[in-house]
Amino acid sequence: MTDTIKAYDAVVVGGGPAGATAAQKLAQSGAHVLLIDKPGRIKPCGGAIPPIAVREFDIPESQICARVRGARILAPSGNEVDMPIDETGYVAMVEREHFDEFLRERAALAGAERRDGAVEGLERDADGTAIIVFKPTEAPDAPERVKARVVIAADGARSKLAQQEVKGAEKVKSVFAYHEIVRAPKRGEHDHYDPDRCDVWYDGRISPDFYGWVFPHGATASIGTGSQVKGFSLRGATKRLREASGLADAEVVRTEGAPLPYKPAPRWDNGKDVVLAGDAAGAVAPSSGEGIFYAMLSGQLAAEGAAEFLATGEAKALARVRKRFMKDHGQVFFILGIMQHFWYRNDKRRERFVKICADKDVQRLTWQGYMEKKLVKADHAAHAKIFFKDLAHLVGLSPR
């Protein structure tokens, strides 16, 4: 029976930035690739990507709906701190509804086959070959099976395939994120909304352990928040955020909610033929929740590991995917995790954190690190000054 099943070199499950990038890169390497994606899902996301992502992943201008030139950080007390980006920098904003489809279509143009459907799980042939079972969108009552020499699971947080195949995947904790896409005010017609600025709210009423955001998307804006506290109403918090930002009456275009992992999974492969990418791998920055760049990078690394596996048959090629990711970004993730643990715990600490954001050295190094995804090592004096200021705020020695 199974010898009639269509076979591929690779099956990529999930067509978000991680899966679509993986499918594109693998197809470009000459692999026979199938990309399976469940249509109709749009992840709640602020939509920010740094210039390094625009360059390295060839994001065209047509996909950038806004260019942000700074951020405003807001404290529980109402204190505001502006963090302008220098004149050469920016943050690109994308609309996930269109951006993800662009990436999927680009994968198809590179040679990947596309199918819409919901993956049910992974089975094994008599010889141990992976068989992906999915329900096609056009015929959900008639499940299909396809063989794969290697599988890239990019099917999001709480991934079915990750929990089935990769040890420890079920233990990865998540923040639940929710946002509302609203019609944005036109430039100059609103006192508090700036189409060139991201607003980030650190306030326990908006989130007891994360933050709230108002991010411009050109004609629309993303307003949302996240929390892992059970029982905390994200819809209620978003309503409060809209009221506080003066956007309570803005027309709602759509709403979305989904879990968002906040630390990398301890393992990204099953030691055989499955490797994780994107949210399934926990490739989301702690503290900020930034995921698009890291998703695309993890997808690219997964594709490179899969291509090596297809060429050599060595499962170690898949295990090296996580190692390569963490070698370049593990230190940043560690620091951001510590920052989230200390500064997001209560409003007293959030107030101090916002005050730190007023420091020009903090602003400069933050934007440099964000835009190029590297720790800035050259300015040792600035790092030392920030360390001692940070310590003073932690122990309460800094004036409030």
MIMIDREN-422594 format. One record per residue (C-alpha): chain; y, z, x; residue number from 0; residue in three letters. Coordinates in steps of 0.001 Angstrom, whole numbers, plus 500000, padded with zeros to 6 digits. Layout:
A:Y:Z:X:NUM:ALA
...
This chain:
A:500000:500000:500000:0:MET
A:502520:501044:502659:1:THR
A:501898:497920:504748:2:ASP
A:503995:495965:502237:3:THR
A:506992:498240:502647:4:ILE
A:509987:496585:504278:5:LYS
A:510507:497870:507804:6:ALA
A:513725:498391:509767:7:TYR
A:514516:499494:513274:8:ASP
A:516886:502098:511811:9:ALA
A:517795:503467:508426:10:VAL
A:521170:505199:508168:11:VAL
A:521478:507528:505190:12:VAL
A:525058:508130:504054:13:GLY
A:527970:505716:504225:14:GLY
A:530864:507989:505084:15:GLY
A:532727:507687:508419:16:PRO
A:529716:508978:510384:17:ALA
A:527024:506845:508742:18:GLY
A:529117:503692:508475:19:ALA
A:530145:503953:512129:20:THR
A:526538:504559:513191:21:ALA
A:525337:501552:511191:22:ALA
A:528060:499330:512643:23:GLN
A:527383:500323:516253:24:LYS
A:523607:500009:515890:25:LEU
A:523871:496606:514240:26:ALA
A:526167:495436:517027:27:GLN
A:523493:496498:519535:28:SER
A:521060:494084:517876:29:GLY
A:519054:496557:515785:30:ALA
A:517787:495716:512300:31:HIS
A:519687:498337:510279:32:VAL
A:519701:499445:506655:33:LEU
A:522626:501553:505405:34:LEU
A:521918:503473:502193:35:ILE
A:524850:505118:500449:36:ASP
A:525255:506841:497112:37:LYS
A:528240:505147:495439:38:PRO
A:531005:506924:493611:39:GLY
A:531327:509886:495946:40:ARG
A:534728:510520:497517:41:ILE
A:534898:513525:499812:42:LYS
A:537793:515985:499341:43:PRO
A:539775:515379:502508:44:CYS
A:543342:515566:503721:45:GLY
A:542786:512182:505332:46:GLY
A:544348:512868:508746:47:ALA
A:543166:511016:511836:48:ILE
A:544669:511224:515340:49:PRO
A:545909:508253:517388:50:PRO
A:542811:508422:519596:51:ILE
A:540686:507608:516525:52:ALA
A:542942:504689:515581:53:VAL
A:542550:503262:519092:54:ARG
A:538904:503984:519833:55:GLU
A:537586:502919:516429:56:PHE
A:539935:499981:515859:57:ASP
A:541485:501264:512634:58:ILE
A:543756:498503:511297:59:PRO
A:547260:499129:510029:60:GLU
A:546110:498133:506545:61:SER
A:544052:501335:506310:62:GLN
A:546905:503669:507287:63:ILE
A:548697:504771:504136:64:CYS
A:551207:507049:505919:65:ALA
A:552276:508103:509404:66:ARG
A:553075:511789:509669:67:VAL
A:555714:512903:512154:68:ARG
A:555276:516653:511896:69:GLY
A:553931:519634:509997:70:ALA
A:555387:522583:508144:71:ARG
A:553428:525827:508404:72:ILE
A:553991:528348:505603:73:LEU
A:553237:532076:505708:74:ALA
A:552413:534512:502852:75:PRO
A:555969:535881:502999:76:SER
A:557439:532430:502457:77:GLY
A:558433:532101:506090:78:ASN
A:558353:528434:507169:79:GLU
A:557867:526965:510638:80:VAL
A:558413:523281:511339:81:ASP
A:556251:521657:514017:82:MET
A:557709:518226:514796:83:PRO
A:555727:515697:516805:84:ILE
A:557589:514090:519695:85:ASP
A:558980:510641:519058:86:GLU
A:555987:508847:520579:87:THR
A:553340:510629:518516:88:GLY
A:552099:510572:514942:89:TYR
A:549195:511475:512694:90:VAL
A:547686:508584:510727:91:ALA
A:546745:509260:507115:92:MET
A:543990:507372:505304:93:VAL
A:542830:507343:501705:94:GLU
A:539098:508062:501741:95:ARG
A:538417:506032:498598:96:GLU
A:539423:502876:500496:97:HIS
A:538817:503911:504100:98:PHE
A:535115:504693:503694:99:ASP
A:534460:501396:501922:100:GLU
A:536299:499566:504701:101:PHE
A:533967:501187:507241:102:LEU
A:530866:500327:505212:103:ARG
A:531958:496714:504845:104:GLU
A:532668:496548:508571:105:ARG
A:529100:497733:509212:106:ALA
A:527819:494965:506933:107:ALA
A:529905:492365:508766:108:LEU
A:528319:493603:512006:109:ALA
A:524886:492840:510551:110:GLY
A:523784:496007:508771:111:ALA
A:522118:495565:505385:112:GLU
A:523686:497655:502603:113:ARG
A:521981:499262:499633:114:ARG
A:523480:501591:497052:115:ASP
A:521225:504430:496033:116:GLY
A:520336:508118:496207:117:ALA
A:517884:509143:498921:118:VAL
A:515151:511455:497659:119:GLU
A:513550:512376:500962:120:GLY
A:511383:511332:503893:121:LEU
A:507663:510683:503833:122:GLU
A:505259:509666:506607:123:ARG
A:502943:506679:506901:124:ASP
A:499382:507145:508147:125:ALA
A:500570:506495:511699:126:ASP
A:503503:508933:511345:127:GLY
A:506221:506327:510809:128:THR
A:509158:507584:508737:129:ALA
A:509429:506269:505180:130:ILE
A:512713:506783:503349:131:ILE
A:512389:507137:499580:132:VAL
A:515484:506271:497541:133:PHE
A:516497:505423:493998:134:LYS
A:518501:502187:493910:135:PRO
A:521663:502408:491844:136:THR
A:520713:499270:489958:137:GLU
A:517256:500645:489068:138:ALA
A:517166:504460:489435:139:PRO
A:513859:504714:487563:140:ASP
A:512113:502547:490150:141:ALA
A:512193:504385:493521:142:PRO
A:511874:502231:496621:143:GLU
A:510449:502980:500054:144:ARG
A:511479:501556:503424:145:VAL
A:510078:502185:506889:146:LYS
A:512231:503169:509845:147:ALA
A:511483:503608:513523:148:ARG
A:514504:505916:513672:149:VAL
A:516579:507618:510965:150:VAL
A:520221:508683:511189:151:ILE
A:520929:511317:508547:152:ALA
A:524637:511262:507699:153:ALA
A:524248:512402:504117:154:ASP
A:526794:515201:504217:155:GLY
A:526794:518977:504271:156:ALA
A:523550:520465:502955:157:ARG
A:521850:517199:503842:158:SER
A:518452:516744:502209:159:LYS
A:517049:515022:505262:160:LEU
A:518457:517607:507666:161:ALA
A:516932:520468:505704:162:GLN
A:513615:518642:505490:163:GLN
A:513371:517497:509099:164:GLU
A:515581:519565:511427:165:VAL
A:514912:523197:512232:166:LYS
A:517748:525573:511340:167:GLY
A:519722:523024:509319:168:ALA
A:519475:525145:506181:169:GLU
A:521326:527989:507923:170:LYS
A:524555:526082:508563:171:VAL
A:527340:527787:506597:172:LYS
A:529974:525897:504666:173:SER
A:533427:526269:503220:174:VAL
A:533734:524720:499776:175:PHE
A:536730:522379:499645:176:ALA
A:538574:521130:496585:177:TYR
A:541600:518876:496249:178:HIS
A:543609:516934:493725:179:GLU
A:545062:513510:494434:180:ILE
A:548432:513331:492675:181:VAL
A:551222:510801:492302:182:ARG
A:553665:511597:495089:183:ALA
A:557415:511872:494607:184:PRO
A:559426:509023:496056:185:LYS
A:561267:509593:499287:186:ARG
A:564324:511775:498811:187:GLY
A:563725:512710:495174:188:GLU
A:562013:516061:495860:189:HIS
A:563485:519054:497707:190:ASP
A:560196:520347:499151:191:HIS
A:558003:517285:499579:192:TYR
A:558392:515064:502643:193:ASP
A:556262:511870:502833:194:PRO
A:556363:512100:506643:195:ASP
A:555148:515695:506876:196:ARG
A:551946:517685:506337:197:CYS
A:552392:521111:504761:198:ASP
A:549810:523758:505669:199:VAL
A:549743:527035:503720:200:TRP
A:548275:530194:505263:201:TYR
A:548278:532536:502289:202:ASP
A:545496:534694:500859:203:GLY
A:546478:533632:497339:204:ARG
A:545816:530024:498316:205:ILE
A:542715:530795:500388:206:SER
A:541348:534157:501530:207:PRO
A:539660:532661:504608:208:ASP
A:540898:529088:505137:209:PHE
A:544170:527363:504222:210:TYR
A:545813:525147:501632:211:GLY
A:547352:521750:502275:212:TRP
A:549773:519188:500896:213:VAL
A:549224:515927:502787:214:PHE
A:551074:512662:502084:215:PRO
A:549091:509497:501346:216:HIS
A:551927:507091:500681:217:GLY
A:552052:506622:496913:218:ALA
A:549858:509697:496418:219:THR
A:549320:513090:498013:220:ALA
A:546299:515316:498603:221:SER
A:546771:518923:497467:222:ILE
A:543854:521248:498096:223:GLY
A:542265:524312:499595:224:THR
A:538915:525709:500663:225:GLY
A:537007:528975:500885:226:SER
A:533531:530344:501432:227:GLN
A:534264:533433:499346:228:VAL
A:532027:533399:496282:229:LYS
A:533912:533671:493019:230:GLY
A:537247:532558:494466:231:PHE
A:538723:529945:492129:232:SER
A:539687:526870:494139:233:LEU
A:541091:525175:491033:234:ARG
A:543214:528227:490310:235:GLY
A:544372:528380:493925:236:ALA
A:545237:524674:493900:237:THR
A:547259:525227:490732:238:LYS
A:549169:528008:492509:239:ARG
A:549682:525734:495506:240:LEU
A:551054:522951:493322:241:ARG
A:553443:525396:491683:242:GLU
A:554552:526843:495031:243:ALA
A:555137:523374:496489:244:SER
A:557066:522164:493435:245:GLY
A:554384:519631:492447:246:LEU
A:553015:521346:489358:247:ALA
A:554009:518434:487133:248:ASP
A:552771:515654:489407:249:ALA
A:550267:513348:487682:250:GLU
A:546674:513944:488777:251:VAL
A:544884:510742:489789:252:VAL
A:541507:512340:490495:253:ARG
A:539875:515545:491740:254:THR
A:537020:516149:494185:255:GLU
A:535058:519084:495541:256:GLY
A:532322:519400:498155:257:ALA
A:530935:521784:500785:258:PRO
A:532393:521468:504276:259:LEU
A:530465:522886:507280:260:PRO
A:532576:524854:509719:261:TYR
A:530429:524894:512834:262:LYS
A:527971:522461:514450:263:PRO
A:524313:522779:513494:264:ALA
A:522231:524383:516274:265:PRO
A:520107:521263:516494:266:ARG
A:520774:517634:515543:267:TRP
A:517326:516071:515866:268:ASP
A:513738:516713:514795:269:ASN
A:512247:516021:518203:270:GLY
A:510698:512827:516927:271:LYS
A:512688:510172:515077:272:ASP
A:515554:511727:513065:273:VAL
A:519065:512512:514323:274:VAL
A:522013:513950:512372:275:LEU
A:525643:512861:512294:276:ALA
A:528880:513851:510558:277:GLY
A:528856:516758:508119:278:ASP
A:525050:516812:508200:279:ALA
A:525377:517777:511868:280:ALA
A:528284:520157:511238:281:GLY
A:530614:517925:513253:282:ALA
A:533712:519485:511694:283:VAL
A:536330:521390:513657:284:ALA
A:536527:525115:512835:285:PRO
A:539930:526453:511781:286:SER
A:541369:523041:510904:287:SER
A:538419:521536:509027:288:GLY
A:539202:518195:510671:289:GLU
A:536239:515902:510313:290:GLY
A:537004:512161:510260:291:ILE
A:537386:511643:514006:292:PHE
A:534457:513936:514801:293:TYR
A:532323:512238:512149:294:ALA
A:532984:508805:513593:295:MET
A:532370:510033:517125:296:LEU
A:529102:511711:516142:297:SER
A:528071:508506:514356:298:GLY
A:528784:506473:517467:299:GLN
A:526842:508898:519667:300:LEU
A:523955:508926:517187:301:ALA
A:523889:505121:517279:302:ALA
A:523835:505133:521067:303:GLU
A:521018:507692:521082:304:GLY
A:519094:505716:518476:305:ALA
A:519506:502484:520433:306:ALA
A:518160:504193:523546:307:GLU
A:515263:505610:521528:308:PHE
A:514441:502159:520142:309:LEU
A:514427:500738:523670:310:ALA
A:512412:503508:525348:311:THR
A:510538:505387:522634:312:GLY
A:511732:508651:524194:313:GLU
A:512728:511277:521605:314:ALA
A:514869:513019:524241:315:LYS
A:517424:510265:523677:316:ALA
A:518087:511754:520232:317:LEU
A:518340:515306:521560:318:ALA
A:521038:514184:523985:319:ARG
A:523336:513190:521103:320:VAL
A:524358:516786:520380:321:ARG
A:524576:517624:524081:322:LYS
A:526989:514764:524684:323:ARG
A:529136:515745:521710:324:PHE
A:529315:519411:522691:325:MET
A:529973:518640:526363:326:LYS
A:533241:516974:525403:327:ASP
A:534230:519069:522365:328:HIS
A:532236:522307:522399:329:GLY
A:534955:524264:524186:330:GLN
A:537597:523200:521674:331:VAL
A:535277:524080:518787:332:PHE
A:534614:527494:520339:333:PHE
A:538322:528255:520691:334:ILE
A:539080:527067:517155:335:LEU
A:536225:529206:515826:336:GLY
A:537684:532301:517482:337:ILE
A:541110:531437:516105:338:MET
A:539749:531147:512567:339:GLN
A:537814:534412:512910:340:HIS
A:540879:536403:514018:341:PHE
A:543846:534804:512283:342:TRP
A:542454:533934:508848:343:TYR
A:541169:537403:507992:344:ARG
A:544147:538784:506076:345:ASN
A:547768:538031:505257:346:ASP
A:549124:540370:507933:347:LYS
A:547406:538306:510596:348:ARG
A:548320:535028:508895:349:ARG
A:551964:536078:509041:350:GLU
A:551677:536649:512785:351:ARG
A:549821:533388:513259:352:PHE
A:552615:531424:511595:353:VAL
A:555114:533189:513819:354:LYS
A:553167:532055:516896:355:ILE
A:553407:528481:515613:356:CYS
A:557183:528646:516124:357:ALA
A:556686:528778:519883:358:ASP
A:557607:525431:521468:359:LYS
A:554811:525648:524045:360:ASP
A:552287:526262:521274:361:VAL
A:553626:523272:519346:362:GLN
A:553594:520945:522335:363:ARG
A:550080:521844:523484:364:LEU
A:548767:521840:519896:365:THR
A:549959:518295:519231:366:TRP
A:548837:517036:522631:367:GLN
A:545386:518513:522093:368:GLY
A:545139:517207:518541:369:TYR
A:546228:513660:519223:370:MET
A:543999:513095:522262:371:GLU
A:541175:515573:521502:372:LYS
A:541276:517220:524909:373:LYS
A:542308:520636:526136:374:LEU
A:545579:520241:528004:375:VAL
A:544821:521617:531451:376:LYS
A:547823:520559:533477:377:ALA
A:550362:523107:532268:378:ASP
A:548850:526396:533463:379:HIS
A:552115:528312:533040:380:ALA
A:552357:527342:529361:381:ALA
A:548739:528325:528739:382:HIS
A:549299:531715:530400:383:ALA
A:552465:532326:528369:384:LYS
A:550672:531446:525138:385:ILE
A:547752:533706:526024:386:PHE
A:549947:536759:526497:387:PHE
A:551996:536011:523383:388:LYS
A:548780:535596:521418:389:ASP
A:547464:538891:522773:390:LEU
A:550711:540670:521902:391:ALA
A:550500:539433:518318:392:HIS
A:546861:540461:518065:393:LEU
A:547495:544057:519114:394:VAL
A:550745:544288:517167:395:GLY
A:553157:544534:520097:396:LEU
A:555142:541478:519146:397:SER
A:558219:542093:516939:398:PRO
A:557651:540998:513360:399:ARG
